Amino acid sequence: MERTAKTVLGRDNSIQYVVVDEKQAAAYVNLSVKTLQARRAAHKTPAFLKIGRSIRYRMADLDAFLAAHRVDPEARA
């Protein structure tokens, strides 16, 4: 996936976040944009940023979302 991720500074100017738009986020997690929109409306993960009318996703949040949905076939409940 060609990604034009942007790095933005946090409030204290020391934390940097790599962010992508919703189309890039959808491609990264292999979901449709509509699915991400529905998850946002239902207050489900992944977490997102709303800057004005723009929606952005931190790559760290997308990675956490994928990790939370990982299924280990070796694990037994």
PEURVEN-V240933 format. One line per field, one symbol per residue. ss: DSSP state (@ for helix, = for strand, . for the rest). phi: phi as a letter, one per 40 degrees, with the letter a starting at -180 (. if undefined). burial: b if it has 9 or more other C-alpha atoms within 8 Angstrom, else e. Layout:
ss->???
phi->???
burial->???
This chain:
ss->.....====......======@@@@@@@@...@@@@@@@@@.......===..=====@@@@@@@@@@.........
phi->.cbbcbbbccdcgbcbbcbbcccccccccgbcccccccccccfbcccabbbgccbbbcccccccccccbcbccccbc
burial->eeeeeeeebbeeeeebbbbbbbebbbbbeebebeebeebbeeeeebbbeeeeeebbbbbebbebbbeeeeeeeeeee
